Amino acid sequence: MSLALYMDHHVPRAIATSLRHQGLDILTAYEDGAHEIGDPELLDRANFHGRVLFTQDTRFLGEAVSRQRSEETFQGLIYAHPLRVSIGEIVQDLELIATACEANELRSQIVYLPI
């Protein structure tokens, strides 16, 4: 079973579409009706669904680090800078992570792409 991912509303639709074509379990903030909530609440929403959040928004990094420091658990965060990693590289890396990792391996972790 693959790792379930939650896509921030900043993520290009092509990424979610490509990953779904690979058979991965993807939920977007738009589909969840959560595209207008703040970053802490969006990370909470991903946790509620038991999904690792993927984002290209640097503001999430501060929130995740803050949670790590306070030992507040979250499902995990995967980050890719929008100007440093291509959509193709993102899709390839997310597919690898989702198929090779168990949910507990990324709990309260931050993963930076490219891997």
CORMODA-V685014 format. One record per run of one state. SS is the DSSP state (2 for helix, 1 for strand, 0 for the rest). FROM is the first residue (numbers start at 1). LEN is the number of residues. If there is no record, write none. Layout:
SS;FROM;LEN
SS;FROM;LEN
//
This chain:
0;1;4
1;5;3
0;8;5
2;13;9
0;22;4
1;26;3
0;29;10
2;39;10
0;49;3
1;52;4
0;56;3
2;59;11
0;70;7
1;77;4
0;81;6
2;87;14
0;101;2
2;103;4
0;107;3
1;110;4
0;114;2
//
